[in-house]
Amino acid sequence: MSAGVVRETVLSTLREALNDAKAKRELNLTIDPPLILDVPKKESWGDLATTLAMNLSSSERRAPMEIAQIIAKCLLPAHGDVLERADVAPPGFINLTVKRNLWFRVLTEIEAHGSEYGSSSLGNGQRVLLEFVSANPTGPLHMGHGRGAAVGGALANLLRRVGYEVDTEFYINDAGRQVRLMAASVTAVQNQTPVPEDGYRGVYIVDLANRLRKTQNAGLNVGQIGKLACEEMLKNINIDLQAFGLTFDRWFSEQKELFDSGKVEQALKTLKDKGLLEERDGALWFKSSVFGDDKDRVVKKQDDEFTYLASDIAYHRDKLERRDKRGRGYDLLINIWGADHHGYIPRMEAAVQAFGYPKDRLHVVLVQIVNLLRGGQRITMSKRAGEMVTLKEVIEEVGADAAKFIFLTRRADSQLDFDLELARRQSAENPVYYVQYAHARVASLFRVAAERGVPIPSTAEVDWSVLDSPDDLSLIKPLADYPSMLEASAKALEPHRLTYYLQDLAGRLHTYYYKHRILPPVLEGELERHDTLKPLAAEGDQDRKREVLTPALTAARLCLFRGVQTVIRNGLEILGVSAPERM
């Protein structure tokens, strides 16, 4: 699918204008310039804008304003069926106003593609491994894990929608010191002895110790107890993730798939053969500084214990190395990490390059902390102390939909305040309720229309000339932008842009609904009586009471609302949030 009928048509028009200017020898066009369209900051400037003239200034050796005038002259009147105006503005912008009739083709495109509207081939089938959550199996998932889960799930859906082939993976940190501490903590509770100072505490540890009571006299060593404890925690983690609407394509065990398989030793041997490992003071160092890290890093300590970096090096090699036709060998690795891992990124970029891959094969999305509030008071969280609100508790209190949407209302690398009271509120202040309500509002209109025999026509049957107000285009224009918005979000690895988009679109729909009649008055009374849809804002409906509604206008507005509903539903699906028919 294209990036949208309006943009594609305007881009095609721009290409023709450039060819025309070249044929007339008004421009040399020794390079093939990228054609990019943006939305102007002010609506009065036009519908779309391009910096094409400024991009050509260097190769053409002419002022951007002069080039812009040439292109604008070739655009009009030759393409008057597409463009109303082509205005030049300093320092060389070309602002384009699109013909009104072209906008209505967006609704036809949405109708034709339905649930696939917004899909594209941007990714061209590139294989992506998206690794996220990857919580240590030493405690339940908390809010920070939930935010990473929401970002990862939405990003996977977003990348798939624009043409990437995505696999999701949960990396299980089931080897090393934290597993031994987990075993010691459980054993201490069972034996009613003090938990180690740096061990794990809390009700969940007591529950876990009771479930594993049989291990007390079974003659198991620390490693075996730690393994059983981690397996129990992983079961609970998986249950919580499923309640959150999230499943992984693969769960990857550090112990089994890296250490037991010998892949850690193999990866380090490869680095040693490349001259990238060095023994110093009884420890083994990876020369990561060769690839831009600020210093070299230890991969094996003096006591022969491997560091976390050693297994992470082997893990990323395993992701990149092609073993067979479909085995691993990913084109792009995306890791979602907590913001406290920022300093770890250069080390992993160094590891990727050490095995002969460009560092841009790895992208890391950092997720900042969540400040959990209840009644305006911050709730502190500490897994070791056992003082935390778990993701499970949040899901039970506010629901998975609200949690996911709110987690995605800000950039992943920005701190987020999550207000439990707000997340439960059924009002315009609750962003997920506001968006879902827009979808349900359209569904209610359609139910009442069907009950009273008001047809909802196809776009081919609609007389679009009756949609002659600025409000109509205000609702259609963001629908046209949806495909390009998805592509831009995917390129930036920023699924939060979709929540901004959906809140804006829902707001436009609610405003339109307050201002304009959709169904005849008697039917709207039926709507209010049967669906109890309460107003979400303080706006009155004086304008809509005075409005004369014809059958043609009803048909066109229902068709318009159907397009909005489809896009809201498609967007919510990417976020992993439901689109209810009733609320």
N, C-alpha and C positions, 0 to 999 in steps of 0.2 A: 504494500500500500504506500501511497505517496505521503509526504509530510503535510498534506492538507491542500484541498482544491484551490483555495484562494492564493496561498503562497506559491504553489506550483504554477498557477496561471500567470501570476505577476512575474515570477522568475523567468518563465518562458518569454514573456513580453520584454523583459530586460535583455535577455540574450538576443532576441530579434533586433532590438534597438542598437545593441553593440555591433551586430553584423551589418546593420544598415549604415552605421557611422563609419565602419571600416570600408564598406563598399564605396562610400562617397569620399573616402580618403580624408575624412575629418579626424579620425583617430587611427593610429598605427596598430595598436593592440598586438605588440610583440610578445606579450604574455597572456595567458588565459586566466583572468582574474577570478577569484572566488566571489560568488554572488551570495550575499548575506542580507537578509531582511530583518529589521528590528521594528518594534512598536515605538513610535515617538512618545516622549514624555508627556506631551500635551495633545489632547484629542484634536484640538483646533489645527494642529500642524499636519494632520492627515492620518491615514490608517496604517501605513507602513513607511519605513524609511530605509535608505541604503547609503553606505559610505563608499560606494563603488568609485566615485570620482576621486576621492582622496587616496584610495588604494592604487589608482592608476597614475597619480600625479608624477611619481618618480620615473616610471618607465616611459611616460608620454612627454616628460620634460615640459609640463605646462601646469598652470595654476589649477587647483581643484575646482574653483568656481567656473572656470572656462570649460573644463571637461564636463562638469555637471550640466551646464547650459546646452552643450552639444547633445548629451544623452537625453535630456528632457525634451529637446526639440524633436528627436527621433521617436520619442515615446508618444507624443501627441502631434497631430490628431490621428496618426496612423493606427494607434491602438485605442481609439475612443470607445470601443466596445468593452474594454477591460477597465480603463482608467478614466476617472472624472477629471483629475488634475495631476500634474507633475510639477511641483514647485521646488525651486532651488533656494537653499538657505546657507549662509556662511557656517563653516568655512568651505562647504562643498557638499552638504547633505542634499539628497534628492528625496523629497517628501511626496508620497504617492497617496492619492485618494481613490479608492476603488469604487467602481460602479455598484450601485445598490443591488442590482439584480444578481451580481456575482455572489454576494453574501448568501443568498437563499439557496445556492447550490450546495452550501455546507450541509444544510439539513437533508438534502437528497443523498449526500455522501454518507452521513451518519445512518440514515435509514438503510442504505445498501449494505453497509459493513457491520452494523449492529454492535455486537460484543467485541468485534475485531477493530472497531474504529479507534485510531490512534496507533495501531501496530505499524511497524516499518521494518526495513531490512538493514538498518544502521549497523547492527553487529555483524552482519554477513556470516552468521553461523560460527563465529569464533567461540571456542570452548573456554568457559570461565569456571574456575573453582572458587566459590565463595565460602570462606570459613568464618564462622561467627559464634557467639555465645561462649563456647569452649570453656565453661566454668570449671574450676577445679572441683572434683567430686568429693569435696570435704564439707559441704554444707548445701542448704537449699538455695534456689535462685532468689536473688533480691532485686530491687528496683533497677539497679545498674545493669544487671543481666537482662532484665525485661526491655530496657531501652535498646540494648544491642540486638536483642531478638527482633524487636519491631523494625529496626533499621535494616537488619539483614534480610528478614522476610520480604519487606517491601522492595528492597533493592534487587533481590532475586527475581521477583515478579516483574519489576520494571525492566530489567535487562532482557528477560525473556520476551517481553512485549515488543521490544525494538530489535529483535533479531539475534540475540546472543543465545548460545546453548549453555545453560547454567546448571552446575551441580553444587549442592550445598553440603557442607561437612562440619561436624562437631568434633573438635580435637580433644580427646580425653587425656588430661594430665594425670595419668595413673601411675607415674613412676617418680621416685625421688623422695625428698625430705618431707613434703607435705603429707604424703601417704603414710609415712612412718609416724608422723605426729598425730594423724587421724587414728591410727591403730593404738598409739599410746593413750590418747584421750579416751577412747572407748574402753580400753582395758582398765584405766584408772577408775572410771565410773562403775564398771562391773565389780571391781575389787574394793570400791569405796575408799580409794586413796586419792590424794590430791592430783588434779590434772596438771600436767607439765605447764610451766609458766607461759610458754609460747604455744600451748596446745589449743584445742578447739573446745568451746563451752556453749552452753545453751540447752534449751529443752530438747532440741532435735538430737543432740548428742546422747542425752539420757534415753530418749525413745530408741535411738539406734542401738545403744548398748543393751537395752532390754530385748530388742529383736534378735540380737546376736548373742544372747545369754548362753546359748549352747556351745559357744566357742571357748568358754572359760576353762573347761576341763578337757578340751579335745586335743590338747597337745600341739596346738597350732603356733607357729612362730609369728613374729611381728609382721613379716611380709604377707603371710596368709590372712592374718586378721585384717590388715590394711586393705587387702584385695577384696575381702568380703564386705567390709564397711563401704568401700568405694562403689561396689556393685549395687549395694542397697541404695546409696545416695543417687546413683545414676538412674535407677528405676524411678525414684521420686522426681528427679529432674525431667525425665522424659514424660512423665505423667503431667507435670506442670506445663511443659512446652506444648503438649497436645491440647491441654485446656486453653492455651493461648493461641491455638489454631496453627501451630508450627510443627512441621516434620522435617527431618533431615534425610538427604539421600544416602548419607554414610556417616557412621560413627567410627572415628579413627583412634585406636588405642596406642598411646605412646609406648607403653611397656611391650605389648605384643608385636606391634607392627614396626617398631623402630629398634628397641633394645633386643628383644628375643630373636628377631629376624636377622640381627647383625648389621642392620642398615646404618646405625650410628658409626660403628667401626669402619664400615665400607666408605662412608662419606668422608670421614676424617682421613682415611688412607688416601683417598683421591686428592684431598687438599694437600696432604704431605707430599705426594708425588708431584704436585704442581709447585712445590716449594712455598706453600702458604701456611704451613704449620711450623712452629719452632718451640723447642724446649728451653725454658728459662726457670731457673730456681726450682727445679723438680716438677714444674707444671707445664702443661701444653697450651700454647697460645696460637690463636688464629690471627693472621696478619691482615685484619680488616682495614687497617689504616691505608693499605695499598689502594683500596677502593673508596677512599674518602671518609671513612670513620675517623673520629678524632683520636682514637688510640686502638691498639691491638686488644684482643679479648681472650680471656681464659676459657678453654673448652674442656680441660681436664685438670682438676686440682691436684695438689701435692699428695693428697690421700687417695688418689686414683678415682675419685668420684667425678662423674661427668657433670658439667654445669647444664643449666637449662638451654644455653645457647647451642650446645653440642647436639641435642635432640632436635632443636628447631632447625639447625642447619640440615640435618638429615631429612627432616620432614619436608622442607621446601625443595630439596633436591628430588625427593620422591614425587612431589607434585609436578615438577617440571620435566622429569626424565621420562621419555616415551618408552614403554616396555613392550607394547604390541599395538595393533591397529587402533584400539580404543582405550588402552590402559594409560591413564595419567597423561603426561605430555600436554598440559594445559597451555593455552595461548595467553591467558591472563589469570593472575592470582590476585584475589581481593581478600584482605584480612580486615575484620572489624575488631578493633582493640579498644580497651579503656584508655583514656587520655594520659594516664600515668605511664603508659608504654611508649610515649613519644620518642624517648631517647633510644629505644630499641630498634627503631626503623632503620637507621644507617647500618646497623649490624646485619640485618636481614637483607638489605640491599647489597651489602658487600658479599654475603653468602651467595646470592643469586648471580652476581657478576663473577664470583670465583669459579662457578661451575660453567661459565661461558655464555650466560644469558644477559641481555640488556636489563638494566635495573628497572626499566619501566614495565617489565613483565609483572612486577609486584606493585600493587597499590594498597595502601593502608588507610582505612577510614577510622578516625579516632572518635570515640564517644565519650562526652563529658559526663560528669556526675549528675545525678538527679537529686534535687532537694525535695524531700517528701514533706508535705505540709498537711496538718489536720487542724482545722479551726484556727488557722494562722500561725500555728506553732510547728517549728521544724522537728521532725522525728529523726533522731540520730540512728546510724546503722553501724554495727560492727559484727562481722561474722564470728570472729574468734570469741568475743564476749557473749555472743548469742543474743545481742540486743539489735533486732532488726525487724522490719516489716517485710515479709517475703512476697515474692511475685504472686504466689498462690493466694495469699490473703488479699492482695490488691484486686486480683481477678474476681475473687468471690464478692468483694465489696462493690466494685464499680463495673465489672464486666470486661471481657477481653477487648471488645470493640473500642470502648472509651479509652482503655489503657493504651492500646496501640496507636490510636489517632493522636492522643495527647503527647505520647513519646515522640511523635513525628512532627510536632508543630514548630520545632526549631531545628536549626542546623545541628547535626550530630555532635560537632565540636564546640557547641555552645552549652553552657549550663542551663538546666531546665528545672523550673519549679513545678512540681506536680501536686496540685491541690485536690485531695480526695473528695472534699465537699463539692467542689466545682464539677468534678468528673461524674458525680451522681446527679447533678442538677438537671432538670428537664426544662431548659431555657436557652435563650439565644447566647448566653454567656458560655455555655458548654459547646465547644466547637464541633464535636462529633455529633451531638444531638442536633445542632443547627443544620449540618449537612445532611444527615440521615432524614431529618424532617422534610427537607426539600424534596427528596426522593419520594417519601411517603405522601407528601402533599399532592404531587402529580398523580400518584397511584389512586388517591382518593377522588381526584377530579375524573379520572378515567372510569372508576367504578360507578360514580353517579351518572356520568354521561351514558354508560352502557345500560344502566337501569332505566333511563328515560329515553333511550333510543336515539341519542345524539351520536352520529357517526364520527369516528376519528379517521380521517381520510389518509391516503398515501400522499407523499409529497407531489406526485404527478397530478393529483386532483385538486391541489390547492391554488387559489388565486392569490399570489404573493403580493400583488399590488395593494391589497388592503392593509398590509403591515407597513404603514407609511410614517410611523413615529420614530424619533431617535431612540426610544426605549427598546424597540424591536432589535435594532442593530446592536444596542448595548448588550443584549442577551446573546445575540448570534456571534459577535466577534470573538468572545473567549472560546466558543465552541470551535471556531476555525483555528484558534491558536493551540488547541489541545495536542495535536500530533507533534508540533514543533516543541511544545513545552516538555513532552515526554522525552524527546530526543535530547534536549538540552539537560534535563535532569539526569538522564542516563550517562551522558558524557561527563558530567560533573560528579557523578555518584552521589547525588543529593535527592533522595526520595521525598524529603520534607517539602520540596517545592510543590508537590502535588497537594499537600494539605492546604497550603496557601491558595492554590488555584481553586480547590473545591469550596473553600470558605467564601472566596470572592464570587464564584459562580452561584452558590446557594444564596448569597446575599442579593445578587442581581435578580434571581428568580423570586425571592420573597418580596423584594421591592416592586417588581413588576406585578405580582399577584395583588399587592395592596392597592396599586394604582389603576389596574385594568381588570375589567370583567373577562372571565374566561368562558363561563357558562351563563345562560340566561338567569335572571335573578331568582326565579322559583327553584331552579336546580341548585344554585349556590346556597339557598336556604336549606335544601335537602342535605347538602354537603356538611354544613355546620351542625345540623341536627343529628346526623348519623355517624359522622366521623369525629366529632368533638375536636376538631383541629383549632386550637386557640391561636390568636395572633402572637407572633414572636417579637413584635416591636410596637412602638407607640404610634406609628403612622396611622392616620385615619384612612377612610375609604370614600371620602367625598367625591374625588375625581371619578372613581369607578361607578358611583351611584348616578352620576350625570351622564355616563357614557352610553351611547347607543350601540347595541351589539347586534350585528347582522349574522345570519347563518355562515356567510363566507368568512367573517372575522372570527367567529367561534372556531371554525374548522382550521383556519390558519394558526390561531393561537394554541389550539390543542396539539397541532403538529409541531409547533415550535417547542412547546413544553415537553413533548415526547423526545425531541432531540436533546434537550437539557437533561432529562431523566436518564437517557442512555449514557451520556457522558459522565454524569455523577456516578451511576452504577459501575461503569468501567473503571473510573478512578478509585472508587472504594474497593473494588476487587483487587487492584494492584496493592493497595495498602493492607489487604487482608481483613477488611472491615465489611460487615454485612450491609446490605441495602434493603431495609425493611419496607414492606408494602403498607404496613399499618403501624401507628405509634400512639 
